[in-house]
Structures are given as structure tokens and as C-alpha cells.
Amino acid sequence: MSEIFVLEGIEFDLALTYADTTGVEWAWTGEQVDGVPLMAQKQAPGGCETPWKLTDLYWELGPLIAIHDRPSNADYRKAIDPDYADTVAAGYVEAPAEFGARITAAPVPTPAVPKLTAHHLPPSPLEQTGFRRFLSSISGRTPAS
């Protein structure tokens, strides 16, 4: 049976290992000071070998993230469908090809785009006499006719 410690409404299962925001793993030493559990680094070489109160650890390096054992495939199946074997036996499981056909979106037709040619483009400003006249007026030259 695991022991639970409640801090600011958050339940900490002391049987679990916790990681702080820097990635260091902390575990309960089994001791308490003033009713607060003492936590020690799991791998202390080069780190802090002195246990910390869980409250100080939470306030200084928190939030703390519980590290659980990785679930097995059977655990995933139980979480998804508790009657997975019955579902398969009843034939409610799609073949991969049927599933792929069901989730693939139908192609959306794209409208034909007319091919653009040079006459679709507006004339160049350099070919417009008004623009040439303007350039000549600001340069002080007379336009060539």
C-alpha cells in the first residue's frame, strides 16, 4: 500500500518517483520531517545528496511529474476497449484496406486555369508615353518623339 501526501490540493503517491523541471528524478526516502516527506535524488553523483522536504522541492523545482512504469500492450488494449477479444470475435474490426478507404478523403476537383499569355499582362510603364514624359520632366530633358 502506498502512502499519499497532499500539498496544495495535489496528491503525491510516495511510492512513485518524481521528476522536477530540470529532469532530475526524486524518490521518497521513507522519512518525514514535521509530517513532510523527505525526497532524495535517485542518482546523486555530482548532484545533491542531501534530502529535500517535498514542499521545498515542489516550490523550488516544481512542478513535479510522476514517473510511472510504461504500460504494456495489454494495458493499452484494456484502456481502449475492455472487451477487445469479444469485439474482434464479433467481427467489428476493419481490415486495414477498408479502414484506409474510409479515412481517405475524396479528391477535390480543381477548376481549369486558363493559360496566360503576354497579352493578358498590362503594358509596361516604360512603354507608356505619359510615363516617359514624366521621367523626362523630372530629369530636365526633352522627351524624344
C-alpha positions as CSV (number, residue, x, y, z in Angstrom):
1,M,0.0,0.0,0.0
2,S,1.4,3.4,-1.0
3,E,1.4,6.5,1.1
4,I,-0.2,9.6,-0.2
5,F,0.9,13.2,0.7
6,V,-1.3,16.1,-0.1
7,L,0.2,19.5,-0.9
8,E,-1.9,22.4,-2.0
9,G,-4.7,20.0,-3.1
10,I,-2.2,17.9,-5.1
11,E,-1.9,14.2,-4.2
12,F,1.6,12.8,-4.3
13,D,1.9,9.0,-4.3
14,L,5.1,8.5,-2.4
15,A,5.7,5.0,-3.9
16,L,6.3,6.8,-7.3
17,T,9.5,8.5,-8.5
18,Y,9.0,12.2,-9.5
19,A,11.0,14.3,-12.0
20,D,11.5,18.0,-11.4
21,T,11.6,20.7,-14.2
22,T,15.3,20.1,-14.7
23,G,14.8,16.3,-15.3
24,V,16.3,15.1,-12.0
25,E,14.5,12.2,-10.5
26,W,13.5,12.2,-6.9
27,A,12.2,9.4,-4.6
28,W,10.9,9.3,-1.1
29,T,13.5,8.3,1.5
30,G,10.8,6.8,3.8
31,E,11.4,9.5,6.3
32,Q,9.4,12.6,7.3
33,V,10.2,15.9,9.0
34,D,7.3,17.8,10.6
35,G,4.9,15.5,8.7
36,V,6.5,16.4,5.3
37,P,8.2,13.6,3.3
38,L,11.9,13.8,2.6
39,M,12.9,13.3,-1.1
40,A,16.4,12.3,-2.3
41,Q,17.8,12.3,-5.8
42,K,17.8,8.8,-7.3
43,Q,21.2,9.3,-8.9
44,A,23.1,11.7,-6.7
45,P,26.7,11.6,-8.2
46,G,27.6,15.2,-8.9
47,G,24.2,16.2,-7.5
48,C,22.6,16.9,-4.2
49,E,23.0,14.1,-1.7
50,T,21.0,15.9,1.0
51,P,17.3,15.0,1.1
52,W,14.8,17.8,0.5
53,K,11.4,18.3,2.0
54,L,8.8,17.6,-0.6
55,T,7.3,21.1,-0.1
56,D,10.7,22.8,-0.7
57,L,11.3,20.6,-3.7
58,Y,7.9,21.4,-5.2
59,W,8.2,25.2,-4.6
60,E,11.9,25.4,-5.8
61,L,12.0,22.9,-8.7
62,G,8.3,22.1,-9.4
63,P,6.0,21.2,-10.7
64,L,6.9,17.6,-10.1
65,I,5.9,15.0,-12.7
66,A,5.2,11.4,-11.5
67,I,7.1,8.7,-13.4
68,H,5.1,5.6,-14.0
69,D,6.1,2.3,-15.4
70,R,5.5,2.1,-19.1
71,P,2.2,0.2,-19.7
72,S,2.2,-3.0,-21.7
73,N,0.2,-3.5,-25.0
74,A,-2.4,-5.4,-23.0
75,D,-2.8,-2.3,-20.7
76,Y,-3.4,-0.1,-23.8
77,R,-6.0,-2.6,-25.2
78,K,-7.8,-2.7,-21.8
79,A,-7.9,1.1,-21.8
80,I,-9.2,1.4,-25.4
81,D,-11.7,-1.5,-25.2
82,P,-12.2,-3.7,-22.2
83,D,-13.9,-6.3,-24.4
84,Y,-11.3,-6.2,-27.2
85,A,-11.3,-10.0,-27.7
86,D,-15.1,-10.0,-27.9
87,T,-15.0,-7.1,-30.4
88,V,-12.6,-9.0,-32.6
89,A,-14.7,-12.2,-32.4
90,A,-17.9,-10.3,-33.3
91,G,-16.2,-9.0,-36.5
92,Y,-16.3,-5.3,-35.6
93,V,-12.6,-4.9,-36.6
94,E,-12.0,-3.4,-40.1
95,A,-9.4,-4.8,-42.4
96,P,-6.6,-2.3,-43.0
97,A,-7.7,-1.7,-46.6
98,E,-11.3,-0.9,-45.5
99,F,-10.0,1.4,-42.8
100,G,-7.7,3.2,-45.3
101,A,-10.6,3.6,-47.8
102,R,-12.8,5.0,-45.1
103,I,-10.4,7.6,-43.8
104,T,-9.0,8.8,-47.1
105,A,-10.6,12.0,-48.3
106,A,-12.1,12.1,-51.8
107,P,-10.1,14.1,-54.2
108,V,-11.4,17.7,-54.7
109,P,-11.6,18.6,-58.4
110,T,-9.6,21.8,-59.2
111,P,-11.0,24.2,-61.8
112,A,-9.1,24.6,-65.0
113,V,-6.9,27.7,-65.0
114,P,-6.6,29.5,-68.3
115,K,-3.1,29.7,-69.7
116,L,-1.7,33.2,-69.5
117,T,-0.1,34.8,-72.5
118,A,1.7,38.1,-72.9
119,H,-1.4,40.0,-74.0
120,H,-3.0,39.3,-70.6
121,L,-0.4,41.4,-68.8
122,P,-0.8,45.2,-68.6
123,P,1.6,47.2,-70.7
124,S,5.0,48.1,-69.2
125,P,5.1,51.6,-67.7
126,L,8.2,52.3,-69.8
127,E,6.2,51.8,-73.0
128,Q,3.6,54.4,-71.9
129,T,4.3,57.8,-73.3
130,G,2.9,59.6,-70.3
131,F,5.4,57.8,-68.0
132,R,8.3,58.7,-70.3
133,R,7.1,62.3,-70.4
134,F,7.0,62.3,-66.6
135,L,10.6,60.9,-66.3
136,S,11.9,63.4,-68.8
137,S,10.2,66.3,-67.0
138,I,11.9,65.4,-63.7
139,S,15.3,64.9,-65.3
140,G,15.1,68.2,-67.2
141,R,15.4,66.6,-70.7
142,T,13.0,67.0,-73.5
143,P,11.3,63.7,-74.5
144,A,12.4,62.1,-77.7
145,S,9.5,61.7,-80.1
